[in-house]
Amino acid sequence: MGRPKLIGPLTASETKKKQQRKESYERNKPLTKRRALESKRNTQRWFKEEKQKYQCSHCGSKVYDKLGFYDLTLSSTRLEQVSEIVGRKSRDTIKKEMESRTCLCENCWHTHYRHY
């Protein structure tokens, strides 16, 4: 998302606002970084708790640290695993990705789907 791209030179008020945003960020840089890191850690904790609600769709294993969410279709353009987007995307996006994929443990993945 972010701010829209401007075409052409900036007006005086736009230049002033841009400078104010930059100064504000510089003043609050440690706070901003700390908040971003806390948010990422909270999302990672939430993901671990959420994974505990799932089980392997093949063997029924509930060992959450061995579970992964895989897209098993060959025509898939989604190459990232759900765990790779944790901390970069919103919880809603992560939840939708978890629900749209198949939950498998490591053993079932390697036994049945390693050719993907």
C-alpha positions in Angstrom: 0.0 0.0 0.0 1.8 3.1 1.2 1.5 6.6 -0.2 0.5 7.2 -3.8 3.3 8.0 -6.3 3.4 11.6 -7.3 3.9 12.6 -10.9 5.9 15.7 -11.4 7.6 18.0 -8.9 6.4 18.3 -5.3 4.6 21.4 -4.2 5.9 23.4 -1.3 3.4 22.0 1.2 4.1 18.4 0.0 7.8 18.9 0.4 7.2 20.3 3.9 5.1 17.3 4.9 7.6 14.9 3.5 10.4 16.6 5.5 8.2 16.5 8.7 7.5 12.8 8.3 11.2 12.2 7.9 12.1 14.2 11.0 9.4 12.5 13.0 10.7 9.1 12.0 14.3 10.1 12.9 13.1 11.3 16.3 11.2 8.1 17.0 13.4 5.6 15.3 14.1 3.4 18.3 10.5 3.4 19.4 9.3 2.6 15.9 11.8 -0.3 15.5 10.9 -1.7 19.0 7.2 -1.6 18.2 7.7 -3.4 14.8 9.8 -6.1 16.5 7.2 -6.6 19.2 4.5 -6.9 16.6 6.5 -9.5 14.7 7.1 -11.5 17.9 3.4 -11.3 18.8 2.4 -12.6 15.4 4.9 -15.5 15.7 3.5 -16.4 19.1 0.0 -16.3 17.7 1.0 -18.5 14.8 2.4 -21.2 17.1 -0.8 -21.1 19.2 -2.9 -21.3 16.0 -0.9 -24.3 14.7 -1.8 -26.2 17.8 -5.4 -26.3 16.6 -4.5 -28.3 13.5 -3.4 -31.9 12.9 -1.9 -33.7 9.9 -4.5 -34.5 7.3 -2.9 -37.9 6.6 -1.7 -39.5 9.8 -3.4 -37.2 12.4 -0.2 -36.2 14.2 -0.7 -33.1 16.4 3.0 -32.3 17.0 2.6 -28.6 16.1 6.3 -27.9 15.5 6.4 -30.6 12.8 3.3 -29.4 11.0 3.4 -27.4 7.8 0.8 -25.9 5.5 1.4 -27.0 1.9 -0.2 -26.2 -1.4 -0.2 -29.5 -3.2 -1.4 -28.4 -6.6 1.1 -28.5 -9.4 -0.3 -25.4 -11.0 0.4 -23.3 -7.9 2.1 -20.0 -8.2 2.4 -19.7 -4.4 5.9 -20.8 -3.5 6.1 -19.4 0.0 5.1 -21.6 3.0 2.8 -20.0 5.5 5.6 -20.0 8.1 7.6 -17.8 5.8 5.0 -15.0 5.7 4.6 -14.9 9.5 5.9 -11.5 10.6 5.5 -10.0 7.2 1.8 -10.2 6.5 -1.4 -9.6 8.6 -2.9 -12.3 10.8 -6.0 -12.3 8.6 -3.9 -13.1 5.5 -2.0 -15.8 7.4 -5.2 -17.4 8.6 -6.6 -17.4 5.0 -3.4 -19.0 3.7 -3.6 -21.7 6.5 -7.2 -22.5 5.6 -6.5 -22.7 1.8 -3.6 -25.2 2.2 -3.2 -28.8 3.3 -1.8 -29.4 6.8 0.8 -32.2 6.8 3.5 -33.3 9.2 7.1 -33.6 8.0 7.0 -37.4 7.8 3.9 -37.4 5.5 5.3 -34.6 3.4 8.5 -36.5 2.8 6.8 -39.8 2.3 4.1 -38.8 -0.1 4.9 -35.4 -1.6 8.6 -35.0 -1.9 8.4 -35.0 -5.7 6.7 -31.5 -5.6 
